[in-house]
Amino acid sequence: MKVLVVGGCGYIGSHTVVELLKNGEEVVVVDNFSNSKRDVLDKIKKITGKEFTFYEMDATDKEGMRTVFEKETIDSIIHFAGYKAVGESVSKPLLYYRNNLLSTIVLLELMKEFSVKRIVFSSSATVYGAPEKLPIRENAKISTTNPYGETKVMCEKILSDFVRVNPGYEAILLRYFNPIGADESGLIGENPNGIPNNLMPYIVKVANHDLECLHVFGNDYDTPDGTGVRDYVHVTDLANGHILALQKPLEEGVHIYNLGTGEGYSVLDIVHAFEKANGVTVPYVIEERRPGDIASCYADITKAKEELGYLPNKTLEDMCRSAWNFVKTETKTEEK
């Protein structure tokens, strides 16, 4: 099977490419390096010992993307190409609406043109907004609190409407919770450009003395320690969820799955687990709540378990250790 991975050099995309190659799939990667680094390409090859095809391309460029479809005989698509920082989406909504929606529309138009029947979409638990009930099931009410989440809702709707009027096509919507950690090799991990928006890379940069302290946004939520609670899942477990989605028999229509662990941990739980797992200190300060954030969010993953065979097996300690191992490996490489 030849899989087109759009945004395949990013954090989740690169780990998914690794797992696809390990699984013996033929992979075509498209990325424009807007929030990824070129050296990831060589690192993927080093981890897997396998080659793949790469195109430097913006997924919103329809004519450019058409050349990829013309040159490659694509069987399935995994769509990771989207901006993902909640805070930035609040301050730059048009940037998010344009990029995230247009990339999806372009891919669907080309899927129809070249008869590619299946797309796996990188969605998010943000589509649930402030949940009415925990754990969150796939049939929960959709209610977003920020433009990033709105783009995911809109993309899900666009995908659903496309599949509804095109018999034989399938869209698999994977609603991620909070991926953290890194590949066991230490070669790839979460390494965003600029100041991190996500918790784990922020913790890692503080532990590595790249940043002075961690800013914890809010300690007055209705949670056990007052800090926000999320469902953190190891990125390799998440990547394997995509493999399982592609392995299931093609079934036209829209299929939605939560990918998390079903467990909720607070910000301070993660800080303390990281300190314990790695023998380091992570100083932090409490700040005001951040616009668009919610108190608690964790998944019911029963459907993914039953229909995909999805079973995350990495522990919170695994997540913390692998994230730190990635940064230590990066540091050693830079020092050479």
Stockholm file with secondary structure:
# STOCKHOLM 1.0

chainA/1-336         MKVLVVGGCGYIGSHTVVELLKNGEEVVVVDNFSNSKRDVLDKIKKITGKEFTFYEMDATDKEGMRTVFEKETIDSIIHFAGYKAVGESVSKPLLYYRNNLLSTIVLLELMKEFSVKRIVFSSSATVYGAPEKLPIRENAKISTTNPYGETKVMCEKILSDFVRVNPGYEAILLRYFNPIGADESGLIGENPNGIPNNLMPYIVKVANHDLECLHVFGNDYDTPDGTGVRDYVHVTDLANGHILALQKPLEEGVHIYNLGTGEGYSVLDIVHAFEKANGVTVPYVIEERRPGDIASCYADITKAKEELGYLPNKTLEDMCRSAWNFVKTETKTEEK
#=GR chainA/1-336 SS CEEEEETTTSHHHHHHHHHHHHTTCEEEEEECCSSSCTTHHHHHHHHHCCCCEEEECCTTCHHHHHHHHHHSCCSEEEECCCCCCHHHHHHCHHHHHHHHHHHHHHHHHHHHHHTCCEEEEEEEGGGGCSCSSSSBCTTSCCCCSSHHHHHHHHHHHHHHHHHHTSTTCEEEEEEECEEECCCTTSSSCCCCSSSCSSHHHHHHHHHTTSSSCEEEECSCSSSTTSSCEECEEEHHHHHHHHHHHHHSCCCSEEEEEEESCSCCEEHHHHHHHHHHHHTCCCCEEEECCCTTCCSEECBCCHHHHHHHCCCCCCCHHHHHHHHHHHHHHHHHHHHC
#=GC SS_cons         CEEEEETTTSHHHHHHHHHHHHTTCEEEEEECCSSSCTTHHHHHHHHHCCCCEEEECCTTCHHHHHHHHHHSCCSEEEECCCCCCHHHHHHCHHHHHHHHHHHHHHHHHHHHHHTCCEEEEEEEGGGGCSCSSSSBCTTSCCCCSSHHHHHHHHHHHHHHHHHHTSTTCEEEEEEECEEECCCTTSSSCCCCSSSCSSHHHHHHHHHTTSSSCEEEECSCSSSTTSSCEECEEEHHHHHHHHHHHHHSCCCSEEEEEEESCSCCEEHHHHHHHHHHHHTCCCCEEEECCCTTCCSEECBCCHHHHHHHCCCCCCCHHHHHHHHHHHHHHHHHHHHC
//
